[in-house]
Amino acid sequence: MSSLKSLLKNKKYIRIQLILTSTDHFEIMAKINGVKGRFILDTGASNTCIGFDKIEYFKLTSKASEIKAAGAGATNMETLVSNKNLVEIGDWRKKKLKIVLFDLVHVNEALITHKALPVDGIIGADILKKAKAIIDYDKRCVYLKLKK
């Protein structure tokens, strides 16, 4: 029987290693607009998000948003939105992606309290759906489908 890795490779998926943190989150490295960053892979986050403090770092252009963010014990947080961003994860890339911007201080404080490194943002279900992602929890990796 064929392994998941070889099966998905034949279907034009790439394998991206995930890092399991001390908080049991998976971290993934990605580039936003050509700039490398550390992100939590979060299937429960509807949108990919970056902290307000990283707007200039990732070369984001932002505008006001009606979206209210919630998560990690915080609710009704103000947000901005940034459109037309290039996201690259390994060899997978997608242009013109929307990213939600909000205050990630509470997330990073919780990570640091548990001896984990702070993150630049969250890779959410929006990107995972676009990439037709398949997560292999046992092997600590995610497979992303390349364009044909």
Secondary structure as a PSIPRED ss2 file (coil, helix, strand):
# PSIPRED VFORMAT (PSIPRED V4.0)

   1 M C   1.000  0.000  0.000
   2 S C   1.000  0.000  0.000
   3 S C   1.000  0.000  0.000
   4 L H   0.000  1.000  0.000
   5 K H   0.000  1.000  0.000
   6 S H   0.000  1.000  0.000
   7 L H   0.000  1.000  0.000
   8 L H   0.000  1.000  0.000
   9 K H   0.000  1.000  0.000
  10 N H   0.000  1.000  0.000
  11 K C   1.000  0.000  0.000
  12 K C   1.000  0.000  0.000
  13 Y E   0.000  0.000  1.000
  14 I E   0.000  0.000  1.000
  15 R E   0.000  0.000  1.000
  16 I E   0.000  0.000  1.000
  17 Q E   0.000  0.000  1.000
  18 L C   1.000  0.000  0.000
  19 I E   0.000  0.000  1.000
  20 L E   0.000  0.000  1.000
  21 T C   1.000  0.000  0.000
  22 S C   1.000  0.000  0.000
  23 T C   1.000  0.000  0.000
  24 D C   1.000  0.000  0.000
  25 H C   1.000  0.000  0.000
  26 F E   0.000  0.000  1.000
  27 E E   0.000  0.000  1.000
  28 I E   0.000  0.000  1.000
  29 M E   0.000  0.000  1.000
  30 A E   0.000  0.000  1.000
  31 K E   0.000  0.000  1.000
  32 I E   0.000  0.000  1.000
  33 N C   1.000  0.000  0.000
  34 G C   1.000  0.000  0.000
  35 V E   0.000  0.000  1.000
  36 K E   0.000  0.000  1.000
  37 G E   0.000  0.000  1.000
  38 R E   0.000  0.000  1.000
  39 F E   0.000  0.000  1.000
  40 I E   0.000  0.000  1.000
  41 L E   0.000  0.000  1.000
  42 D C   1.000  0.000  0.000
  43 T C   1.000  0.000  0.000
  44 G C   1.000  0.000  0.000
  45 A C   1.000  0.000  0.000
  46 S C   1.000  0.000  0.000
  47 N C   1.000  0.000  0.000
  48 T C   1.000  0.000  0.000
  49 C E   0.000  0.000  1.000
  50 I E   0.000  0.000  1.000
  51 G E   0.000  0.000  1.000
  52 F H   0.000  1.000  0.000
  53 D H   0.000  1.000  0.000
  54 K H   0.000  1.000  0.000
  55 I C   1.000  0.000  0.000
  56 E C   1.000  0.000  0.000
  57 Y C   1.000  0.000  0.000
  58 F C   1.000  0.000  0.000
  59 K C   1.000  0.000  0.000
  60 L C   1.000  0.000  0.000
  61 T C   1.000  0.000  0.000
  62 S C   1.000  0.000  0.000
  63 K E   0.000  0.000  1.000
  64 A E   0.000  0.000  1.000
  65 S C   1.000  0.000  0.000
  66 E C   1.000  0.000  0.000
  67 I C   1.000  0.000  0.000
  68 K C   1.000  0.000  0.000
  69 A E   0.000  0.000  1.000
  70 A E   0.000  0.000  1.000
  71 G E   0.000  0.000  1.000
  72 A C   1.000  0.000  0.000
  73 G C   1.000  0.000  0.000
  74 A E   0.000  0.000  1.000
  75 T E   0.000  0.000  1.000
  76 N E   0.000  0.000  1.000
  77 M E   0.000  0.000  1.000
  78 E C   1.000  0.000  0.000
  79 T C   1.000  0.000  0.000
  80 L E   0.000  0.000  1.000
  81 V E   0.000  0.000  1.000
  82 S E   0.000  0.000  1.000
  83 N E   0.000  0.000  1.000
  84 K E   0.000  0.000  1.000
  85 N E   0.000  0.000  1.000
  86 L E   0.000  0.000  1.000
  87 V E   0.000  0.000  1.000
  88 E E   0.000  0.000  1.000
  89 I E   0.000  0.000  1.000
  90 G C   1.000  0.000  0.000
  91 D C   1.000  0.000  0.000
  92 W E   0.000  0.000  1.000
  93 R E   0.000  0.000  1.000
  94 K E   0.000  0.000  1.000
  95 K E   0.000  0.000  1.000
  96 K E   0.000  0.000  1.000
  97 L E   0.000  0.000  1.000
  98 K E   0.000  0.000  1.000
  99 I E   0.000  0.000  1.000
 100 V E   0.000  0.000  1.000
 101 L E   0.000  0.000  1.000
 102 F E   0.000  0.000  1.000
 103 D C   1.000  0.000  0.000
 104 L C   1.000  0.000  0.000
 105 V H   0.000  1.000  0.000
 106 H H   0.000  1.000  0.000
 107 V H   0.000  1.000  0.000
 108 N H   0.000  1.000  0.000
 109 E H   0.000  1.000  0.000
 110 A H   0.000  1.000  0.000
 111 L H   0.000  1.000  0.000
 112 I H   0.000  1.000  0.000
 113 T H   0.000  1.000  0.000
 114 H C   1.000  0.000  0.000
 115 K C   1.000  0.000  0.000
 116 A C   1.000  0.000  0.000
 117 L C   1.000  0.000  0.000
 118 P C   1.000  0.000  0.000
 119 V C   1.000  0.000  0.000
 120 D C   1.000  0.000  0.000
 121 G E   0.000  0.000  1.000
 122 I E   0.000  0.000  1.000
 123 I E   0.000  0.000  1.000
 124 G C   1.000  0.000  0.000
 125 A H   0.000  1.000  0.000
 126 D H   0.000  1.000  0.000
 127 I H   0.000  1.000  0.000
 128 L H   0.000  1.000  0.000
 129 K H   0.000  1.000  0.000
 130 K H   0.000  1.000  0.000
 131 A C   1.000  0.000  0.000
 132 K C   1.000  0.000  0.000
 133 A C   1.000  0.000  0.000
 134 I E   0.000  0.000  1.000
 135 I E   0.000  0.000  1.000
 136 D E   0.000  0.000  1.000
 137 Y C   1.000  0.000  0.000
 138 D C   1.000  0.000  0.000
 139 K C   1.000  0.000  0.000
 140 R C   1.000  0.000  0.000
 141 C E   0.000  0.000  1.000
 142 V E   0.000  0.000  1.000
 143 Y E   0.000  0.000  1.000
 144 L E   0.000  0.000  1.000
 145 K E   0.000  0.000  1.000
 146 L C   1.000  0.000  0.000
 147 K C   1.000  0.000  0.000
 148 K C   1.000  0.000  0.000
